[in-house]
Amino acid sequence: MKISIAFIVLIFSVKCFAQDSVRIVLQNQYNAKIKAATVTVNNDTSSFVTNDKGEVALKVGATDSIKVSATGYATTVLAVKNIPASKTVVVKKEFSWKDLLTPMFYIINGGLWFLLIVVFAETGLFIGFFFPGDSLLFVAGIYSAEIIGNIFPFVHNEYIHLFILWMLISIAGILGNMIGYWFGKKVGPTMYHWKDNILFKQKYLQQAHDFYEKHGGGAIIIARFLPIIRTFAPIVAGIVAMDKKKFTYYNVLGCIAWVFSMLVAGHFLQKWILNQFNFDLREHLEVIVIGIVLVTTAPIILKLVTSKKKQ
């Protein structure tokens, strides 16, 4: 009997103290890999450092714990038995102002409702011009299931997820433009009595009025796809007193087209690239943001560079 008990204790001890090799991946709450993070096992003096892919190989036992430290991140202690099966450990990144330019910041911290507020602000309020609208919608298309699933857990169809997201964001964008138009229309009449100065001239206001009368519909639609310009376009339309019915029609048409194209592109491009090339866009969101910014601002930059002064 004593031999049996001793044997069981021996087996248990071997199982507890045996070490296995495990490779984990460290990432923050925005799905970005954490490079050069320091990982220690059981507060040992020796430590390990993650590579450029956020990976680190460790030798750990079943009862061990790991400690993760990195500049700008909260120190995280995790028992080995609690490491997810995916071997991906999420470490919380401390807030910085640069996070406001990261689409995942809004999706993770605010979810659907904050996403709607951002779109509303960017499409009609002066303070919203710096929000990353295009890249935010593109990323929202990738995470449509998570965003809608948190609000409607009983919905499991990806097309319904996209449809609900499309409708809600479109409503927010349409209302944002209407507020911008209303504000411009309230301010507009007084501007016609302003005296010319370095920044303002009456002829510019008249030219803007004539432009919207001739190309107003197309301007409102195209502005939806151009950062910064989509914030001020409805305000200017109100200032020059563009016909309200005409503005409303093109406002709805432009917003629906903009939101649909961004969401669908994000959702299905992610699936296609992952299936064809085994390349997960969710792990390279910073590349997406830079790419979309370049694509959407290129026409503006090109116009500024190539345009000639007109008398």
Backbone hydrogen bonds, N-H to C=O, Kabsch-Sander energy under -0.5 kcal/mol:
donor,donor_aa,acceptor,acceptor_aa,energy
5,I,1,M,-2.2
6,A,2,K,-2.4
7,F,3,I,-2.2
8,I,4,S,-2.2
9,V,5,I,-2.4
10,L,6,A,-2.2
11,I,7,F,-2.5
12,F,8,I,-2.5
13,S,9,V,-2.4
14,V,10,L,-2.4
15,K,11,I,-2.2
16,C,12,F,-2.1
17,F,13,S,-2.4
18,A,14,V,-1.4
20,D,60,V,-3.1
22,V,58,L,-2.8
24,I,22,V,-0.6
24,I,56,V,-2.3
25,V,87,K,-2.8
26,L,54,G,-2.9
27,Q,89,V,-2.1
28,N,32,A,-2.4
31,N,28,N,-1.9
34,I,26,L,-2.3
35,K,33,K,-0.7
36,A,50,T,-1.0
38,T,69,S,-3.1
39,V,48,F,-3.3
40,T,67,K,-2.2
41,V,46,S,-0.5
42,N,40,T,-0.5
42,N,65,S,-2.7
44,D,41,V,-1.6
48,F,39,V,-2.7
50,T,37,A,-1.9
51,N,55,E,-2.1
54,G,51,N,-2.0
56,V,24,I,-1.9
58,L,22,V,-3.2
60,V,20,D,-2.4
60,V,58,L,-0.6
62,A,18,A,-0.6
63,T,16,C,-0.8
64,D,61,G,-1.3
66,I,78,L,-3.1
67,K,40,T,-2.6
68,V,76,T,-3.2
69,S,38,T,-2.6
73,Y,70,A,-1.9
74,A,92,K,-2.4
76,T,68,V,-2.1
78,L,66,I,-2.6
80,V,64,D,-2.5
82,N,79,A,-1.7
83,I,80,V,-1.7
87,K,84,P,-1.9
89,V,25,V,-3.1
89,V,87,K,-0.6
90,V,88,T,-0.5
91,V,27,Q,-2.5
91,V,89,V,-0.5
94,E,72,G,-2.8
99,D,96,S,-1.8
100,L,97,W,-1.4
101,L,98,K,-1.8
102,T,99,D,-1.9
105,F,102,T,-1.5
106,Y,102,T,-0.7
106,Y,103,P,-0.7
107,I,103,P,-1.5
108,I,104,M,-2.9
109,N,105,F,-2.1
110,G,106,Y,-1.8
111,G,106,Y,-1.0
111,G,107,I,-0.5
114,F,110,G,-1.1
115,L,111,G,-1.8
116,L,112,L,-2.1
117,I,113,W,-1.9
118,V,114,F,-2.4
119,V,115,L,-2.1
120,F,116,L,-2.4
121,A,117,I,-2.6
122,E,118,V,-2.7
123,T,119,V,-1.4
124,G,121,A,-1.2
125,L,121,A,-2.2
128,G,121,A,-0.6
128,G,125,L,-1.9
129,F,126,F,-1.2
131,F,128,G,-1.4
133,G,131,F,-1.9
136,L,132,P,-2.2
137,L,133,G,-2.3
138,F,134,D,-2.3
139,V,135,S,-2.4
140,A,136,L,-2.1
141,G,137,L,-1.9
142,I,138,F,-1.3
143,Y,139,V,-2.0
144,S,141,G,-0.9
147,I,143,Y,-2.5
148,I,144,S,-2.5
149,G,145,A,-2.1
150,N,146,E,-1.4
151,I,147,I,-0.5
151,I,148,I,-0.9
152,F,148,I,-3.7
155,V,152,F,-1.9
156,H,154,F,-0.5
161,H,157,N,-2.3
162,L,158,E,-2.1
163,F,159,Y,-2.2
164,I,160,I,-2.7
165,L,161,H,-2.2
166,W,162,L,-2.8
167,M,163,F,-2.6
168,L,164,I,-2.4
169,I,165,L,-2.4
170,S,166,W,-2.1
171,I,167,M,-2.1
172,A,168,L,-1.9
173,G,169,I,-2.5
174,I,170,S,-2.6
175,L,171,I,-2.5
176,G,172,A,-2.1
177,N,173,G,-2.0
178,M,174,I,-1.9
179,I,175,L,-2.1
180,G,176,G,-2.0
181,Y,177,N,-2.6
182,W,178,M,-2.5
183,F,179,I,-2.5
184,G,180,G,-2.4
185,K,181,Y,-2.3
186,K,182,W,-1.7
187,V,183,F,-2.1
188,G,184,G,-2.8
190,T,187,V,-0.8
191,M,187,V,-1.0
191,M,188,G,-1.0
192,Y,188,G,-1.0
192,Y,189,P,-0.6
193,H,190,T,-1.5
194,W,191,M,-1.4
197,N,200,F,-3.6
204,Y,201,K,-0.9
205,L,201,K,-1.2
206,Q,202,Q,-2.1
207,Q,203,K,-2.4
208,A,204,Y,-2.3
209,H,205,L,-2.0
210,D,206,Q,-2.4
211,F,207,Q,-2.4
212,Y,208,A,-2.3
213,E,209,H,-1.9
214,K,210,D,-1.7
215,H,211,F,-3.7
216,G,212,Y,-1.5
219,A,215,H,-2.7
220,I,216,G,-2.3
221,I,217,G,-1.8
222,I,218,G,-2.8
223,A,219,A,-2.3
224,R,220,I,-0.8
224,R,221,I,-0.8
225,F,222,I,-1.5
226,L,223,A,-1.6
229,I,227,P,-2.9
230,R,226,L,-2.1
231,T,228,I,-0.9
232,F,228,I,-1.3
233,A,229,I,-2.4
236,V,232,F,-2.6
237,A,233,A,-2.4
238,G,234,P,-1.7
239,I,235,I,-2.1
240,V,236,V,-2.4
241,A,238,G,-1.2
242,M,237,A,-2.8
247,F,243,D,-2.6
248,T,244,K,-2.7
249,Y,245,K,-2.2
250,Y,246,K,-2.0
251,N,247,F,-2.3
252,V,248,T,-2.4
253,L,249,Y,-2.3
254,G,250,Y,-2.5
255,C,251,N,-2.2
256,I,252,V,-2.3
257,A,253,L,-1.9
258,W,254,G,-2.4
259,V,255,C,-2.6
260,F,256,I,-2.1
261,S,257,A,-2.3
262,M,258,W,-2.0
263,L,259,V,-2.5
264,V,260,F,-2.5
265,A,261,S,-1.9
266,G,262,M,-2.2
267,H,263,L,-2.6
268,F,264,V,-2.4
269,L,264,V,-0.5
269,L,265,A,-1.7
270,Q,266,G,-1.4
271,K,267,H,-1.4
272,W,268,F,-2.4
273,I,269,L,-2.5
274,L,270,Q,-2.0
275,N,271,K,-2.2
276,Q,272,W,-2.6
277,F,273,I,-2.5
278,N,274,L,-1.1
279,F,273,I,-1.1
280,D,278,N,-0.6
281,L,279,F,-0.7
283,E,280,D,-1.6
284,H,281,L,-1.8
287,V,284,H,-0.7
288,I,284,H,-1.4
289,V,285,L,-2.4
290,I,286,E,-2.0
291,G,287,V,-2.6
292,I,288,I,-2.7
293,V,289,V,-2.3
294,L,290,I,-2.2
295,V,291,G,-2.3
296,T,292,I,-2.7
297,T,293,V,-1.9
298,A,294,L,-1.4
301,I,297,T,-2.4
302,L,298,A,-3.0
303,K,299,P,-2.1
304,L,300,I,-2.3
305,V,301,I,-2.1
306,T,302,L,-2.4
307,S,303,K,-2.0
